[in-house]
Amino acid sequence: MLSQLTLENEESVATAPTYLPSPPPKALFGRIQDKIDSVRGTKIRRATYGQAIGILVLDTDFPRIPGDIGNATTYPFPVRFKVVEGVRHEDIVCERPDISVCGRFIEEAKSLEEEGVRAITTSCGYFCYFQDEIADALDIPVFASSLIQVPLVAKMLGKNNRVGIICGNSRALTKTHLRNAGIDDSIRIAVAGLDENWNMVRGPRPRERLEGFEKGLPKVAKELISKHSDIGALVFECTNFPPGAAAVQEATGLPVFDIVTLLSMIHDVVVRKRYSGYM
């Protein structure tokens, strides 16, 4: 139902009347809250609300600059972090991560679910290895890696172009990782890693880290494109890379997808808002 807003002196109205959506009935809020508060049929009462996206973070201590998945100022909306204590970078960035790592993340993901988040991601793109296991264990959406965007990007580009993937460690990204992210042999890709260029972003100072990404990532991207001129878009695997995304786009002219683009989309689909405007 729409409510028409008019001025008392209708003759002075020179433009079309403005229409705004009527506020939803109070009963609707009750139904929405019951749905949000219900986890596996049990109503949960919490002390805090309004954090729709939960982020499982590896136990690391490097500086997470704006744009990094682990910096709350990256997002225009609240997020809820949970550090998975004892699980380090080397435990997941490898060819065959141990299933115990998956178990730890499922445990903490269930905790986030009970705390009220509506969707969950992780701080490392190599968690695509366990995408199915984590998703099957929860009752809310899980997007373990930005690499699950690759099939969508490939469909958008068409059969004459391929998707360029830039990852943290090209040697650790296996066919199993790709397959578990939904990337089969029908999807044309080219992969490059930051690899030896990581030394450009190892500095403890945030400014040095940003400058390293803005120099190292365009270098890797341009080298990859020079080998595969049919690349139509780039997808970052690593959740530390988004601070360098603008520099990569400026250097290549290509669309750049990363964990922040995916996280923003998922937030928008689990937190829908009413439109306002006029006709």
N, C-alpha and C positions, 0 to 999 in steps of 0.2 A: 504494500500500500504506500502511496506517495502523498505527501502533504504539500499543498501549494502555498508558497509564501508570497503575499502581495502587500503592496503599500496601501495605506488608508485612502490616499488620493490616487485612484487607479488611472486617471487621465494623465498623470505625470510620469507614468511608467513608459519609458521609450524602448525598452528591450524586452525580450521574451522573459516570462516569469521563471524564477528559479525553483527547481524541484530538489528536495532533499529526501532521503529515505526516512520513513518513520522509525522511531526507535523500536527495537524488537521487544515483544512482550516480556514481562518479568519471568514468566514461566519458561521462556526459551533459555534465559541465563541459567536457570536451575538445571535444565536438561543438558546444556553444554558442560556445566561444572560437574554434573554427575558423570558424564562421559570422560572428562579430563581426569577426574579424581579416581576413576575406576581402573584398577590394574588387575587383570585376570579375575574380574568379578568381585574384588574386595575394595571397598572404598578406603582411600588413603588420605589422612589428614596431614598436611605439611606446614612448615613454618614459613616457607617462601614460595613465590609463584612467578610466572611470567618468563621462564627460561625454556623456550621451546626446543632448542637444539642442545643436545648433550655431546661433549667432545671428550673422548678417551685419549689421554696424553701419555706418551712414553715418559719414563723416568729419566729426564735429561736436565742439564743445567746450562745450556748455551743461551745467549740472549735471543729472545723472540721479539723481533722488531715489528712495528705495524705492517700488516699484510700477512704476517706469519699466522698460521692457524692457532697458535698458542697465545696470541696477543688479543685481548678482549676488544681493543679499540679498532681492530680490523673490521668489525661488524657494526651495522647501524641498528642492531637489535641485541638484546641480552642473550648470552649463551651460558651454559653451565659446564665447567671443566671438572674432570676427575682424573688425577694422575694414577696410573697403574704402577704402584710402587714395585721396584725390583725388576721391571721389564725395561731393558735398555735397547738402544738403537740396533746394536749388533744381534739382538735376539730375533728381530723380524726382517732386517735387511740382509737376507741370505737366500740361497737357492731353495732350502727346505727347512723352514722354521718348525720348531718342535710344537707338537699339538698342545703341550702344557701352556704355551704362550696364548693360544686361542682360549683355553680354559680360564685363564686369568682375566682376559678381556671380556669374556662372557659374564663372568662373575660381577665385574664392575659395571658392565652394560646393564645388567638386571637391576643393579643398585640405582643407576641413573633413571631407568624406566620407572622404578618405584618412587623416585623423587619428582616425577612429573614431566620429564622431557617428552616430546612428541616424536623425535627422530634422533638417531645417533650416528656419529661419524668417528673417525680415528685420526691421530696425528701423523700417520705414516701410510703412504700409498701402497706399500707392499702388503698391507693387511688385506688386499684383494685376495690373497692366498686363502683367507678364511672367511670370505664374504658370505658364502652359503651357510657355514656353520653358525656364525654369529646371528645372521638374519633368522635362521630357523629356530634359534633359542629364544627370540623375543617376540613380543606382540605389537611392536611399533617398527616403523621403517628403519633400516640400517643401510648406510652407504659408506662402506669401509674404506673406499678409495676413490680418488678423482678419476681413475682409469675406467670406471663404469660409464663415464661419459663418452668413451671412444666409439661404441656402436652407434650412438645417437649422432655424433659428429660425422662419422663415416656416411650415415644415411643422408645427412644434410649435404654433404659434398658431392655425392654421386660416384659412379664407378670410375670416372676418369681422374679422380684425385685420391690421394692417400692422406692419412692422418700421421702427423709427426708427433712422436712421444719423446719428451725429455724427462729423464728420470735421474735419481740421485746416483745410482750405481748400475750401469748397464749390464755388468756381469752377473748381478744378483737377480735381474728380472728375467724369469724363465717363461717357457710356454705355459707352464701350469699357472703362473700368476696371471698371464694374459687370458687364458681360457676361463679361469675362475672369475675374471672381470667381465666375461661375456664377449671376449675378442677371439673369434674363431678364424680359421684360415680364409674365409670369404672376405674378411676385412683387410684392406691394404694399409699397411703401416710401415713406418720407418722409425727406428729407435736410436737415441743417442743419450749418453749419460754425462752429467757434470764431471764425474770421474776425477781426473787429475786436477781439474779446475776448482775443486773444493778448497784448495789452499788459498784461493782468492777471498773466501768468506769465513776463514777460521778466526779472524781477529775478534777479540773480546769486546771491542767498542761497536755500538750499534751502527754508527755512521760508516765504519769500515765494512761491516757486514752488508749494508745496503749497497755501497759502492761496488763491492765484490759481486753481488748478484746482478747489478746493472751492467757490469762489464763481462762477467763470465757467461751468463745465460744467452745474451745476444750472440756471443762468439760461437757457442755450441749450436744455437739455432741456425745461424748462417752457414756453418759447416755442414749441417745436416741437409739443409735446403740445396746447397751446392751439389750434393750427391743425389738428391731426389727432387728434381725441379717440379714434380707434380704434387708436392705437398700443398694442401689447401687450407690447413689449420693445424694448430699445435695444442697439445694437451700436456700439462705438467703433471707428472706423478707425485713429485715431492711437495709436501705441504709447507715447506720453508720457501718455496720458489715464488709465490705470488708477489712479494715486493719487487721482483724484477720483471713482472709481466708487461708493464707499460713500456719499459725499455725494449723488450723483445718485440712488441708490436710495432714500435717506432722503427726498429731496425729491419723488420721483415714485411710489414704491411699486412700480416695475417691475423685472423681471429686467434685469440689465446684463451684456452680453457684451463681452469685449475680447480683446486678444492674450494676456493672461495666462491667461484661462479656456481659450483654445484651446491654448496651449502646455502647460498642465497636463494637458489631456486627451491630447494627442499623446504627452507623456512617459509617461503611464500605459499607453498602448497599445504603446509600443515597449520599455517596461521592466515587463513583467508580473511580479507576485510571487505566491507561493503563499499561500493563505489558511490561517489557523490558528483553532482554536476547539474547540467541543465540541457534542455533541448529547444 
